[in-house]
Amino acid sequence: MSAADTTTPAKVPPPRPAPPPPSAPRRPRAKAVSAGAGTPWLLLAPCLLILVLVMGYPLVRLVTLSFQKFGQSQLWGFQPAESVGFDNFTKVLSDSEFWSVVLRTIVFAAGCVIFTMVLGMLIALLLQRVSGWVKTLINIALVASWGMPIIVATTVFKWLFDADYGILNAVLSRLPGVDMIGHNWFASGPQGLAVIMLLVIWGAVPFVVITLSAGLTQVPKELEEAARLDAPAPGASSGTSPCPSSSRSS
């Protein structure tokens, strides 16, 4: 018997059955979806109700009073309020003093925002370059000024700019040729507005500094090094690299 006769043929394994097609995902019931979507609104209902009562009614009342004649007689209940249509709006918009107040308001708001952002960015950049203990002291001072109640801050600024006992007048009077003893900062409109603007900036800068400082910590070091190499002048990288990256990280 030859070797070819004794060789047994190799067994071929049977083909595996094809896996069954995946079944289509079951759609949740409409009732379950509607119940899950209404849960957040149910949780927010108490807060929304309070907002409607606290802010909704005064807003509706304000709009109603703008179309009525409401003076002292109406305030004390001697006479009912009379509807005057758009006469109140016509009287206010035709008054030149109203537009002066609007202009001062725009200047005040723009000045507060611009100076707050510029000063906050400068302090935030400073925090990235000082030592650890200096950064801790600055953060403590920022948090202390941020957490100070507005009544306390107003009292402090009133004392600083007081006409008789203000420390600012005393310090400025020590300069040669300057006599600020008895100067009333609030007697002049622009000076009084500047003092109030300074108070607002002083209270808003800490929040801006902490927010911008947190965003600047997310800027990659490689990007800062590339900005320093590509900067045409010293310090130019400070205004180019951090802002886009910090805006994306925030």
Backbone bond lengths (Angstrom), bond angles and torsions (degrees), N, CA, C in turn:
res aa  C-N    CA-C-N  psi(-1)  N-CA   C-N-CA  omega(-1)  CA-C   N-CA-C  phi
1 M - - - 1.478 - - 1.520 107.84 -
2 S 1.274 113.09 131.03 1.466 118.00 -176.24 1.523 110.66 -82.44
3 A 1.360 114.54 167.61 1.481 119.75 179.89 1.497 111.82 -67.79
4 A 1.360 116.52 -28.85 1.458 119.10 179.50 1.513 111.91 -67.46
5 D 1.370 115.25 -30.12 1.458 117.72 180.00 1.511 112.49 -76.30
6 T 1.363 116.67 -29.35 1.472 119.79 -177.59 1.527 113.20 -84.18
7 T 1.362 117.89 -12.49 1.483 120.00 -178.16 1.519 109.56 -77.18
8 T 1.322 116.47 127.65 1.473 121.45 179.30 1.518 109.46 -92.69
9 P 1.314 116.99 139.27 1.484 118.23 179.87 1.533 111.66 -67.38
10 A 1.388 115.15 145.31 1.486 120.83 -179.63 1.521 109.90 -69.04
11 K 1.310 114.74 139.75 1.462 120.69 179.52 1.521 110.33 -80.44
12 V 1.267 116.31 128.39 1.475 121.93 178.41 1.523 108.02 -93.22
13 P 1.360 117.92 125.62 1.480 118.82 -178.79 1.511 110.36 -67.10
14 P 1.294 115.81 143.90 1.477 119.04 179.68 1.528 110.59 -64.65
15 P 1.305 118.00 146.74 1.499 120.34 179.66 1.521 111.27 -65.59
16 R 1.351 113.13 141.02 1.460 118.86 179.35 1.526 110.50 -74.60
17 P 1.276 115.17 140.94 1.482 117.14 178.13 1.526 111.07 -67.10
18 A 1.301 115.72 143.57 1.468 120.55 179.73 1.529 110.19 -65.10
19 P 1.359 116.31 139.81 1.492 117.64 179.86 1.518 110.42 -65.87
20 P 1.277 115.99 147.78 1.473 119.10 -179.63 1.524 110.01 -65.81
21 P 1.297 116.87 147.23 1.485 119.53 179.11 1.522 111.14 -62.11
22 P 1.319 115.86 141.64 1.481 117.70 -178.86 1.523 110.80 -62.67
23 S 1.274 111.70 136.38 1.463 117.38 179.80 1.525 110.07 -73.37
24 A 1.283 115.83 146.26 1.475 121.04 179.51 1.516 109.77 -64.89
25 P 1.372 116.69 138.69 1.483 118.60 180.00 1.516 111.24 -62.10
26 R 1.277 111.29 140.53 1.455 117.11 179.70 1.520 110.68 -73.93
27 R 1.252 115.51 132.17 1.458 120.33 177.29 1.519 110.23 -79.25
28 P 1.343 116.21 135.09 1.477 117.05 178.33 1.513 110.14 -65.80
29 R 1.242 112.16 154.97 1.446 117.58 179.57 1.519 111.26 -66.40
30 A 1.287 115.68 148.51 1.470 120.01 -179.01 1.513 111.15 -63.51
31 K 1.314 115.83 -33.85 1.465 118.37 -179.27 1.523 111.12 -67.44
32 A 1.353 116.10 -38.96 1.462 118.57 179.32 1.518 111.27 -66.68
33 V 1.347 117.21 -39.68 1.461 120.25 178.96 1.520 110.87 -64.65
34 S 1.294 117.08 -45.82 1.456 119.75 -179.60 1.516 111.79 -64.77
35 A 1.329 116.60 -35.82 1.464 118.77 178.15 1.516 111.56 -68.59
36 G 1.355 117.65 -38.88 1.451 119.80 178.92 1.509 112.94 -70.12
37 A 1.335 117.50 -33.66 1.459 120.24 178.97 1.516 112.23 -72.23
38 G 1.311 117.88 -27.32 1.458 119.95 -179.26 1.506 114.56 -85.47
39 T 1.344 117.44 -10.78 1.469 119.39 -178.84 1.522 112.82 -64.85
40 P 1.360 120.39 -44.76 1.474 118.49 178.13 1.522 113.18 -60.53
41 W 1.326 117.06 -39.95 1.461 119.14 178.76 1.518 111.52 -66.27
42 L 1.321 116.38 -33.67 1.463 119.41 177.52 1.520 111.12 -66.50
43 L 1.332 116.72 -37.18 1.463 120.35 178.29 1.525 111.89 -72.36
44 L 1.338 116.09 -31.37 1.459 119.95 -179.96 1.521 113.42 -84.81
45 A 1.309 116.99 -8.91 1.464 120.15 -175.95 1.529 113.66 -58.07
46 P 1.351 121.14 -44.46 1.478 118.83 179.03 1.524 113.21 -61.20
47 C 1.353 116.04 -41.07 1.469 119.11 -179.98 1.516 110.67 -67.11
48 L 1.329 117.14 -42.13 1.466 120.27 179.47 1.523 111.18 -65.08
49 L 1.304 116.67 -36.57 1.464 119.89 178.35 1.523 111.01 -64.38
50 I 1.320 116.53 -41.65 1.468 120.00 178.18 1.525 110.76 -65.01
51 L 1.337 117.25 -41.12 1.460 119.96 178.57 1.521 111.81 -63.64
52 V 1.319 116.44 -38.81 1.463 119.44 179.06 1.522 110.49 -65.47
53 L 1.329 116.47 -40.78 1.464 119.31 -178.72 1.524 111.92 -71.69
54 V 1.345 116.18 -39.04 1.467 119.95 -174.83 1.524 111.74 -81.10
55 M 1.341 117.78 -37.91 1.455 120.78 -175.28 1.522 113.28 -110.69
56 G 1.312 117.16 -30.29 1.457 119.13 -176.83 1.512 113.32 -68.18
57 Y 1.319 116.75 -48.88 1.469 119.62 -178.90 1.519 112.40 -63.67
58 P 1.345 120.35 -47.23 1.481 118.46 176.91 1.524 113.00 -59.86
59 L 1.331 117.32 -35.44 1.465 119.14 179.57 1.526 111.16 -66.95
60 V 1.330 116.98 -43.06 1.468 120.19 178.19 1.514 110.27 -65.69
61 R 1.327 117.13 -39.91 1.464 121.19 178.79 1.519 111.28 -65.23
62 L 1.319 116.98 -37.56 1.465 120.79 178.82 1.525 110.95 -65.29
63 V 1.310 116.92 -43.49 1.465 120.09 178.74 1.524 110.42 -64.61
64 T 1.323 116.82 -37.95 1.465 119.91 179.31 1.520 111.63 -66.51
65 L 1.334 116.84 -42.21 1.468 120.27 -179.77 1.525 112.12 -67.62
66 S 1.332 118.18 -25.91 1.460 119.62 -179.25 1.529 112.35 -67.34
67 F 1.309 117.39 -17.79 1.463 121.29 178.90 1.525 112.22 -106.19
68 Q 1.339 117.12 14.07 1.457 121.09 -177.83 1.523 110.59 -127.27
69 K 1.320 114.94 158.57 1.458 121.67 171.06 1.520 107.38 -91.43
70 F 1.318 115.84 109.81 1.466 121.00 -173.20 1.523 107.78 -131.03
71 G 1.333 116.12 97.82 1.457 122.21 179.16 1.517 111.74 -111.97
72 Q 1.329 115.65 -157.08 1.461 119.86 -179.20 1.528 111.74 -67.09
73 S 1.329 116.89 -36.10 1.477 119.05 178.80 1.517 111.04 -63.58
74 Q 1.318 116.84 -39.98 1.456 119.90 177.88 1.527 111.18 -73.53
75 L 1.341 116.07 -32.36 1.458 119.01 -179.29 1.521 111.77 -66.37
76 W 1.340 116.75 -39.60 1.461 121.01 -179.98 1.517 112.85 -86.96
77 G 1.314 117.86 -2.22 1.447 120.68 176.00 1.514 115.19 85.99
78 F 1.338 118.20 12.00 1.450 119.81 179.52 1.533 111.74 -75.23
79 Q 1.326 116.42 -33.32 1.455 120.71 -179.90 1.522 109.06 -133.89
80 P 1.319 117.68 148.17 1.473 119.67 176.54 1.520 110.64 -75.77
81 A 1.307 115.15 156.22 1.464 120.87 178.83 1.523 110.26 -69.13
82 E 1.346 115.89 137.95 1.452 121.94 -179.14 1.525 109.85 -107.06
83 S 1.316 116.06 136.99 1.464 121.34 177.55 1.530 109.23 -78.78
84 V 1.327 116.47 127.42 1.467 121.90 -178.18 1.520 112.01 -119.63
85 G 1.316 118.46 6.30 1.457 121.10 178.75 1.525 112.14 68.15
86 F 1.338 115.98 -129.18 1.460 121.38 -177.81 1.527 112.63 -98.05
87 D 1.327 117.88 18.20 1.464 119.84 -179.20 1.517 111.95 -64.24
88 N 1.324 117.72 -37.66 1.470 119.94 178.95 1.523 111.26 -63.65
89 F 1.320 117.06 -42.16 1.464 120.29 179.07 1.524 110.96 -66.70
90 T 1.318 116.95 -39.66 1.467 119.93 179.18 1.523 111.39 -64.33
91 K 1.331 115.93 -40.16 1.472 119.66 -179.99 1.517 111.76 -67.01
92 V 1.309 117.01 -40.08 1.465 120.31 -178.01 1.526 111.22 -72.60
93 L 1.322 117.24 -46.36 1.463 120.37 -176.20 1.519 112.81 -70.36
94 S 1.318 117.44 -21.92 1.467 120.19 177.73 1.521 112.84 -89.49
95 D 1.313 117.92 0.07 1.466 122.07 179.72 1.526 108.99 -90.20
96 S 1.323 116.87 127.26 1.467 120.87 -179.76 1.522 112.19 -68.37
97 E 1.321 117.77 -29.86 1.462 120.98 178.95 1.526 111.09 -64.87
98 F 1.324 116.73 -33.02 1.468 119.85 178.11 1.521 110.89 -61.56
99 W 1.312 118.04 -44.02 1.456 120.84 -179.28 1.522 111.55 -70.83
100 S 1.322 117.44 -29.05 1.476 119.45 173.39 1.522 110.87 -65.41
101 V 1.324 115.46 -40.76 1.468 119.59 177.58 1.523 110.53 -65.81
102 V 1.325 117.33 -39.89 1.465 120.52 177.92 1.528 110.64 -62.23
103 L 1.316 117.00 -42.37 1.465 120.49 179.30 1.526 111.03 -63.87
104 R 1.334 116.83 -44.04 1.464 119.30 177.94 1.517 111.32 -63.41
105 T 1.322 116.96 -36.68 1.462 120.13 178.74 1.518 111.39 -65.22
106 I 1.343 116.77 -41.77 1.462 120.40 178.61 1.524 110.76 -64.86
107 V 1.324 116.78 -43.50 1.466 120.08 178.57 1.519 110.82 -63.44
108 F 1.321 116.71 -41.46 1.467 120.82 179.92 1.529 111.02 -63.94
109 A 1.335 116.38 -47.23 1.467 119.75 -178.87 1.522 111.39 -65.64
110 A 1.334 117.06 -43.88 1.464 119.91 -180.00 1.525 111.13 -65.06
111 G 1.328 117.06 -41.19 1.460 119.71 178.65 1.517 112.38 -63.75
112 C 1.329 116.90 -42.31 1.470 120.34 178.87 1.521 111.10 -62.59
113 V 1.325 117.18 -44.36 1.464 120.05 -177.23 1.529 110.82 -68.53
114 I 1.327 117.43 -45.33 1.467 120.28 -176.44 1.529 110.89 -65.46
115 F 1.325 117.08 -50.35 1.464 119.75 -178.38 1.523 111.58 -66.07
116 T 1.328 117.47 -35.06 1.459 119.95 178.73 1.522 111.27 -65.46
117 M 1.331 116.98 -45.18 1.461 120.02 -179.09 1.524 111.81 -68.61
118 V 1.325 117.48 -41.17 1.469 119.76 -179.70 1.523 110.60 -66.34
119 L 1.316 116.77 -48.41 1.464 119.60 -179.97 1.524 111.22 -65.83
120 G 1.334 117.17 -38.40 1.462 119.69 178.26 1.519 112.15 -64.66
121 M 1.338 117.66 -40.58 1.456 120.48 177.94 1.522 111.63 -65.89
122 L 1.319 117.57 -40.46 1.469 119.98 179.13 1.525 111.16 -63.89
123 I 1.318 117.21 -42.71 1.474 119.51 179.02 1.526 110.66 -68.69
124 A 1.332 117.51 -37.24 1.463 120.18 177.97 1.524 111.35 -64.48
125 L 1.328 117.18 -40.43 1.463 120.25 175.42 1.519 111.52 -66.79
126 L 1.334 116.78 -34.16 1.462 120.03 177.10 1.518 111.38 -65.00
127 L 1.327 116.88 -37.97 1.468 120.18 -179.63 1.522 112.27 -64.94
128 Q 1.338 117.38 -23.82 1.465 119.89 178.80 1.519 112.97 -77.84
129 R 1.348 117.61 -10.19 1.460 120.42 -172.44 1.532 113.55 -121.01
130 V 1.323 117.42 -1.47 1.463 119.83 -179.84 1.519 109.32 -99.25
131 S 1.304 115.26 169.65 1.463 120.53 -179.56 1.525 111.11 -73.75
132 G 1.303 115.50 174.14 1.457 120.33 -174.81 1.511 113.51 -66.09
133 W 1.344 117.46 -43.94 1.465 118.90 -176.64 1.524 111.41 -71.93
134 V 1.331 117.44 -32.07 1.472 119.77 175.87 1.529 109.86 -67.69
135 K 1.332 117.21 -41.45 1.458 120.83 177.00 1.519 110.70 -61.86
136 T 1.328 117.54 -38.09 1.472 120.25 178.85 1.520 111.27 -65.02
137 L 1.336 117.34 -42.60 1.457 120.53 179.50 1.533 111.08 -64.39
138 I 1.328 116.55 -41.11 1.468 119.66 179.47 1.523 110.59 -65.83
139 N 1.336 117.13 -41.00 1.466 119.81 178.74 1.521 111.74 -65.15
140 I 1.324 117.62 -37.60 1.466 120.58 177.33 1.527 110.47 -63.66
141 A 1.338 116.17 -43.19 1.459 119.30 178.82 1.529 111.28 -65.46
142 L 1.331 117.32 -38.13 1.457 120.41 179.37 1.526 111.36 -66.46
143 V 1.324 116.84 -44.42 1.464 119.93 179.98 1.523 110.83 -66.40
144 A 1.344 117.14 -36.85 1.465 119.80 178.78 1.523 111.60 -65.28
145 S 1.329 116.89 -42.77 1.459 119.45 178.42 1.521 111.65 -70.91
146 W 1.330 117.04 -32.14 1.465 121.15 178.35 1.521 111.61 -69.19
147 G 1.329 116.65 -39.50 1.455 120.57 -178.29 1.519 114.76 -84.12
148 M 1.323 117.67 -3.02 1.457 119.79 179.83 1.527 110.41 -71.50
149 P 1.319 118.17 130.93 1.478 119.82 177.98 1.525 111.23 -61.09
150 I 1.315 115.64 152.03 1.462 120.21 -176.11 1.517 111.33 -66.35
151 I 1.326 117.25 -30.39 1.471 119.38 178.77 1.519 110.25 -66.50
152 V 1.330 116.88 -41.76 1.466 120.62 178.70 1.526 110.19 -66.04
153 A 1.344 116.83 -43.31 1.462 119.54 179.47 1.526 111.37 -63.37
154 T 1.330 117.04 -38.99 1.462 119.81 178.20 1.517 111.25 -64.69
155 T 1.327 116.68 -40.05 1.473 119.98 178.18 1.525 111.45 -64.13
156 V 1.323 116.99 -40.32 1.464 120.81 179.19 1.528 110.78 -63.89
157 F 1.332 116.89 -44.96 1.459 119.59 -179.94 1.526 111.21 -68.92
158 K 1.319 117.34 -32.97 1.463 119.72 176.18 1.522 110.89 -64.12
159 W 1.319 116.52 -37.50 1.457 119.58 177.71 1.525 110.85 -71.83
160 L 1.338 117.19 -37.55 1.461 119.50 -179.72 1.521 111.95 -63.12
161 F 1.331 117.11 -38.02 1.465 121.70 -175.80 1.525 112.20 -105.63
162 D 1.321 117.13 20.73 1.458 119.55 179.27 1.526 110.51 -66.91
163 A 1.341 115.77 143.45 1.466 120.02 -176.43 1.518 112.31 -70.51
164 D 1.325 118.61 -32.93 1.470 121.46 -175.20 1.520 112.48 -99.17
165 Y 1.337 116.61 -41.86 1.467 119.84 -173.83 1.527 112.28 -120.28
166 G 1.328 118.35 15.29 1.459 120.52 -178.51 1.509 112.83 -70.92
167 I 1.329 115.16 135.52 1.461 118.90 -178.77 1.526 111.10 -72.77
168 L 1.330 118.12 -26.67 1.464 119.80 179.88 1.524 111.35 -67.22
169 N 1.318 117.26 -42.42 1.465 119.66 177.42 1.520 111.34 -63.54
170 A 1.335 116.14 -37.37 1.470 119.44 179.89 1.522 111.05 -67.77
171 V 1.337 117.56 -39.06 1.468 120.10 -179.60 1.526 110.63 -70.91
172 L 1.330 117.10 -42.74 1.465 119.53 -179.94 1.520 112.24 -67.17
173 S 1.322 117.26 -30.63 1.469 120.17 179.90 1.515 112.40 -69.66
174 R 1.328 118.72 -16.79 1.457 121.55 177.59 1.523 112.23 -77.31
175 L 1.339 116.01 -14.62 1.459 118.50 177.36 1.523 109.76 -72.55
176 P 1.314 118.65 145.92 1.470 120.58 -179.11 1.524 111.60 -64.94
177 G 1.307 115.83 128.95 1.457 122.14 177.83 1.512 114.83 80.65
178 V 1.325 119.09 9.37 1.464 123.06 -178.67 1.517 108.72 -115.75
179 D 1.316 116.73 127.15 1.465 122.92 178.11 1.528 108.19 -127.02
180 M 1.311 116.83 99.48 1.455 122.67 -178.66 1.515 112.85 -112.13
181 I 1.331 117.68 11.53 1.453 120.73 179.59 1.531 108.88 -67.79
182 G 1.329 116.46 124.81 1.452 121.65 -179.51 1.519 114.72 82.08
183 H 1.340 117.59 7.16 1.466 119.81 -179.50 1.522 109.79 -75.47
184 N 1.315 116.55 129.12 1.461 122.49 -179.98 1.527 108.78 -98.97
185 W 1.328 116.27 110.63 1.455 120.88 -177.94 1.525 112.25 -70.70
186 F 1.328 116.76 -24.32 1.457 120.24 -175.54 1.531 112.73 -94.34
187 A 1.333 117.21 1.90 1.464 119.53 176.69 1.518 111.63 -77.48
188 S 1.324 116.64 -22.97 1.457 121.67 178.92 1.531 109.37 -105.59
189 G 1.321 116.43 136.62 1.454 120.18 -179.03 1.506 113.94 -61.72
190 P 1.333 120.19 -51.51 1.469 120.13 179.66 1.527 113.16 -61.95
191 Q 1.359 117.26 -39.90 1.457 118.42 179.50 1.529 111.79 -67.71
192 G 1.329 116.42 -41.70 1.462 119.03 177.15 1.517 112.13 -63.39
193 L 1.338 116.88 -39.45 1.460 120.46 177.12 1.526 111.20 -65.25
194 A 1.323 117.44 -35.95 1.464 120.74 178.01 1.526 111.24 -66.36
195 V 1.337 117.11 -38.47 1.471 120.24 178.05 1.523 110.25 -64.96
196 I 1.325 116.88 -44.09 1.467 120.10 178.64 1.520 110.61 -64.72
197 M 1.330 117.26 -38.99 1.462 120.72 177.05 1.520 110.91 -62.42
198 L 1.325 116.32 -40.20 1.457 120.05 178.15 1.525 110.93 -63.96
199 L 1.318 117.40 -37.95 1.460 121.17 177.54 1.522 111.29 -64.16
200 V 1.326 117.11 -42.78 1.464 120.89 179.25 1.529 110.69 -65.61
201 I 1.320 116.88 -42.89 1.465 120.53 179.97 1.519 110.37 -64.26
202 W 1.326 116.47 -41.39 1.464 120.80 -179.38 1.528 111.09 -62.01
203 G 1.316 117.79 -34.92 1.456 119.83 179.65 1.517 113.84 -83.02
204 A 1.337 118.13 -21.44 1.470 121.12 -176.73 1.519 113.44 -96.24
205 V 1.317 118.56 -21.33 1.464 121.10 -176.92 1.526 112.71 -61.30
206 P 1.351 120.92 -42.35 1.474 118.74 -178.11 1.521 114.02 -56.60
207 F 1.318 118.23 -42.65 1.467 120.30 179.02 1.519 111.05 -62.64
208 V 1.324 116.97 -42.19 1.471 120.54 179.69 1.526 110.54 -65.64
209 V 1.328 117.30 -40.62 1.460 120.62 -179.22 1.523 110.84 -64.46
210 I 1.324 117.00 -46.33 1.464 120.09 -178.99 1.526 110.79 -64.30
211 T 1.328 117.34 -40.42 1.459 120.24 -179.72 1.523 111.55 -67.42
212 L 1.321 117.51 -47.45 1.460 120.44 -179.76 1.520 111.90 -67.95
213 S 1.327 116.71 -35.63 1.458 119.36 178.13 1.519 111.32 -65.40
214 A 1.330 116.51 -38.61 1.468 119.51 176.08 1.519 111.35 -65.38
215 G 1.331 117.69 -36.31 1.461 119.98 177.28 1.512 112.62 -71.09
216 L 1.329 117.28 -35.22 1.465 119.59 -179.34 1.520 112.35 -70.20
217 T 1.321 117.91 -26.24 1.463 120.02 177.68 1.525 112.00 -68.54
218 Q 1.324 118.05 -17.02 1.465 121.21 179.66 1.528 112.74 -90.23
219 V 1.318 117.61 -1.44 1.465 120.00 179.29 1.530 109.08 -76.13
220 P 1.333 118.86 127.01 1.475 120.01 179.99 1.526 111.43 -63.19
221 K 1.330 115.50 145.60 1.460 120.67 178.13 1.527 111.77 -65.63
222 E 1.340 116.14 -32.83 1.465 118.72 178.84 1.520 111.63 -63.05
223 L 1.331 116.45 -37.17 1.456 119.49 179.51 1.526 111.09 -68.08
224 E 1.337 117.38 -37.11 1.459 119.99 177.36 1.529 110.95 -65.97
225 E 1.324 116.60 -40.94 1.460 118.84 178.96 1.526 111.12 -65.90
226 A 1.338 117.10 -39.65 1.463 119.58 177.54 1.520 111.54 -65.32
227 A 1.329 116.74 -36.25 1.462 119.79 178.36 1.523 111.15 -68.22
228 R 1.345 117.12 -36.07 1.472 119.50 177.80 1.524 110.88 -67.06
229 L 1.319 117.01 -37.52 1.463 119.55 179.91 1.519 111.80 -71.03
230 D 1.329 116.76 -35.78 1.463 120.49 -177.26 1.515 113.01 -89.27
231 A 1.337 117.67 -7.23 1.458 119.81 -175.86 1.515 110.01 -69.42
232 P 1.343 119.01 131.78 1.470 120.26 -179.89 1.511 113.02 -74.40
233 A 1.343 117.52 -20.83 1.457 120.41 -177.72 1.515 108.03 -142.01
234 P 1.345 117.57 156.66 1.462 119.88 178.28 1.523 110.77 -61.78
235 G 1.340 114.89 134.47 1.459 119.89 178.60 1.501 114.09 86.94
236 A 1.353 118.49 -6.24 1.462 119.61 -179.33 1.510 112.38 -70.85
237 S 1.352 117.52 -25.00 1.449 119.98 179.64 1.503 112.59 -69.13
238 S 1.337 118.22 -20.44 1.457 120.55 -179.49 1.502 112.13 -66.64
239 G 1.329 117.88 -28.20 1.455 119.27 -177.78 1.503 113.85 -101.49
240 T 1.360 117.59 -1.67 1.464 118.77 -176.57 1.508 113.09 -108.77
241 S 1.344 117.90 -47.62 1.452 119.39 -171.52 1.517 114.16 -80.95
242 P 1.357 122.21 -42.85 1.463 118.19 -170.89 1.514 113.85 -69.97
243 C 1.332 118.03 -33.96 1.465 119.17 -169.56 1.511 113.14 -63.82
244 P 1.372 121.35 -49.07 1.457 118.29 179.81 1.510 113.27 -64.37
245 S 1.353 117.54 -39.74 1.446 119.85 -178.25 1.515 111.74 -69.46
246 S 1.322 117.09 -40.48 1.453 119.43 179.52 1.511 111.48 -67.24
247 S 1.343 117.28 -32.79 1.460 119.17 178.19 1.527 110.42 -69.26
248 R 1.355 117.59 -35.31 1.453 118.87 177.91 1.508 111.04 -72.20
249 S 1.352 117.47 -36.84 1.456 119.22 -179.02 1.493 112.79 -70.54
250 S 1.353 116.48 -30.54 1.459 119.05 179.58 1.520 111.04 -78.93
